[in-house]
Amino acid sequence: MHMLQQTGLGLVTAVLAVALSGCAGDTDTPSDPGAAQGAIRVQCERQASPDRSKISVDGNNLVPQNGAFRARVSAAGGSVTSPARQAAGDEVEFDFDSNPNDIRAGATRIGANFIRNGSVRAAIFNAAGNMVAGPTTAACEIRR
C-alpha cells in the first residue's frame, strides 16, 4: 500500500509540474521549440482628430543578438512590413505611423485609417524571414 501511495503522489507531482510549467511561461509567444522564441510587445493607438494610426512593436530576447530584423503589422487597413532594423543586443524596436513628422524621424509609413477595428497583429522576423517573436494581437487605444 505504501508503494501505491508513493506512485500516486509521484503521478500527482508530475501532473502538477507539467500544468505549472505550461503556466509559468505564459506570454504572447509560442512554446513550440521550433517556433518563435523572442518576446514581443505591441502598443497601438487610433486618433480621430487629427486622423492618425500609430503602432509600436518592441522585441527582446531575440537570437541572433545584434542581427537585423523586420516587423510586420496587420490590421483592417492591410499589412505593412518595416525595413530591416539592427538590434541593440537582443532588443529591437519598430514604429509605424501615419504622422509625416514621425515618418521623417524613421517610422514606417501606414495610412491614417490603417487601424479600423481597434486591434493590430504583429510579428518580428529575422534576416532569413523566419518569425522570431509573435505573432500577437493587441487592442488599440481609441482616441476621439
C-alpha positions in Angstrom: 0.0 0.0 0.0 2.8 2.4 0.8 4.4 1.9 -2.7 1.0 2.7 -4.3 0.7 5.9 -2.3 4.2 6.9 -3.4 3.4 6.1 -7.0 0.1 8.1 -6.8 1.9 11.0 -5.2 4.6 10.9 -7.9 1.9 10.9 -10.6 0.2 13.9 -9.0 3.5 15.7 -8.6 4.3 15.0 -12.3 0.9 16.3 -13.5 1.2 19.4 -11.4 4.7 20.1 -12.7 3.5 19.8 -16.3 0.5 22.0 -15.6 2.6 24.7 -13.8 5.3 24.7 -16.5 2.6 25.4 -19.0 1.5 28.5 -17.0 4.9 29.7 -16.0 5.9 30.9 -19.4 2.5 32.4 -20.4 3.4 35.1 -22.9 2.3 36.1 -26.4 5.0 33.8 -27.9 4.5 30.2 -28.8 6.0 27.4 -26.6 6.8 25.1 -29.5 10.6 24.7 -29.6 10.6 25.2 -33.4 8.5 28.3 -33.2 9.4 31.9 -32.4 11.2 32.3 -29.1 11.6 36.1 -28.6 9.2 38.2 -26.7 7.1 40.9 -28.4 5.2 43.9 -27.1 2.7 45.8 -29.3 1.1 49.1 -28.5 -1.2 50.9 -30.8 -3.4 54.0 -31.0 -6.0 55.3 -33.3 -6.8 59.0 -33.2 -9.9 60.6 -34.8 -8.6 64.2 -34.6 -6.2 64.6 -36.1 -6.8 61.4 -38.1 -3.8 59.1 -37.2 -2.8 55.5 -36.7 0.3 54.7 -34.6 1.9 51.3 -33.7 5.0 50.4 -31.7 6.5 46.9 -31.9 9.3 46.0 -29.4 11.1 42.7 -29.4 13.5 41.3 -26.8 15.3 38.0 -26.1 16.0 37.8 -29.9 18.6 35.5 -31.3 20.9 36.0 -33.0 21.8 39.0 -30.9 22.7 42.2 -32.8 21.1 40.8 -36.0 18.9 42.5 -38.5 15.1 42.2 -38.1 11.8 43.3 -39.7 8.4 43.7 -38.1 5.1 43.1 -39.9 1.9 44.6 -38.6 -1.6 43.7 -39.9 -4.9 45.4 -39.2 -8.1 46.2 -41.1 -6.0 48.5 -43.3 -3.9 45.6 -44.6 -0.3 44.5 -43.8 2.9 46.5 -43.7 6.5 45.3 -43.2 9.2 47.6 -41.9 12.6 48.0 -43.4 15.3 45.9 -41.7 16.5 47.3 -38.4 19.6 46.3 -36.5 19.1 45.0 -33.0 20.8 46.5 -29.9 21.9 43.4 -28.0 18.9 41.2 -28.0 16.3 44.0 -28.4 14.8 45.8 -31.4 12.1 48.5 -31.8 9.9 49.4 -34.7 7.5 52.3 -35.1 4.7 52.5 -37.7 2.9 55.9 -38.0 0.7 58.0 -40.3 2.1 61.2 -39.0 4.6 62.8 -41.5 6.9 64.1 -38.7 7.2 60.6 -37.2 7.8 59.1 -40.7 10.6 61.6 -41.3 12.0 60.6 -37.9 12.2 56.9 -39.1 8.8 55.4 -38.5 7.4 53.1 -41.3 4.5 54.7 -43.1 1.0 53.4 -42.6 -2.3 55.0 -43.6 -4.2 57.2 -41.1 -7.1 54.6 -41.3 -4.8 51.6 -41.0 -6.3 50.8 -37.6 -10.1 50.5 -38.1 -11.4 47.7 -35.9 -9.4 48.6 -32.8 -6.7 45.9 -32.9 -3.4 45.1 -34.6 -1.5 41.8 -35.1 2.3 41.9 -35.2 5.3 39.6 -35.6 9.1 40.1 -35.9 11.2 38.2 -38.5 15.0 37.6 -38.7 17.1 38.3 -41.8 16.2 34.9 -43.2 12.5 35.6 -43.0 11.8 33.3 -40.1 9.4 34.5 -37.4 11.4 35.1 -34.1 8.7 36.8 -32.0 4.9 36.7 -32.1 2.5 36.7 -33.6 0.5 38.6 -31.1 -2.7 40.7 -31.3 -3.0 44.0 -29.3 -6.1 46.0 -28.6 -5.5 49.6 -29.6 -6.3 52.8 -27.6 -9.0 54.7 -29.4 -9.0 58.5 -29.0 -11.9 60.6 -30.3 
